[in-house]
Amino acid sequence: MSIKLITDGFPEDNEVLVDEIQVKYLQGPDNCSGEDDFQELTLLTKDGGGGKYINLKTGEHGWSISDEKDLEPIFKHFKSIYESNSST
């Protein structure tokens, strides 16, 4: 049996397809906000009819960064999950 991410089509014999991948990341509150709630960032795969793409969602309190490089480890982690489900 092979398991892989759906990129197009339907499962073939002895094949299981992963339809969607979703990962929710959490970080502490923004120090300047005075709030105690964690911040959420969700990355998930979607298909709008033209193939898979990655969708980003933030929780109620957004997701604060001080530099765009703060997002690199998150994107690398999600990419590793995505790729491991694309070619198994």
Secondary structure in CASP SS format (residue, H / E / C, confidence):
PFRMAT SS
TARGET T0000
AUTHOR 0000-0000-0000
METHOD secondary structure of the structure
MODEL  1
M C 1.00
S E 1.00
I E 1.00
K E 1.00
L E 1.00
I C 1.00
T C 1.00
D C 1.00
G C 1.00
F C 1.00
P C 1.00
E C 1.00
D C 1.00
N C 1.00
E E 1.00
V E 1.00
L E 1.00
V E 1.00
D C 1.00
E C 1.00
I C 1.00
Q E 1.00
V E 1.00
K E 1.00
Y E 1.00
L E 1.00
Q E 1.00
G C 1.00
P C 1.00
D C 1.00
N C 1.00
C C 1.00
S C 1.00
G C 1.00
E C 1.00
D C 1.00
D C 1.00
F C 1.00
Q E 1.00
E E 1.00
L E 1.00
T E 1.00
L E 1.00
L E 1.00
T E 1.00
K E 1.00
D E 1.00
G C 1.00
G C 1.00
G C 1.00
G C 1.00
K E 1.00
Y E 1.00
I E 1.00
N E 1.00
L E 1.00
K E 1.00
T E 1.00
G C 1.00
E C 1.00
H C 1.00
G C 1.00
W C 1.00
S C 1.00
I C 1.00
S C 1.00
D C 1.00
E H 1.00
K H 1.00
D H 1.00
L H 1.00
E H 1.00
P H 1.00
I H 1.00
F H 1.00
K H 1.00
H H 1.00
F H 1.00
K H 1.00
S H 1.00
I H 1.00
Y H 1.00
E H 1.00
S H 1.00
N H 1.00
S H 1.00
S C 1.00
T C 1.00
END
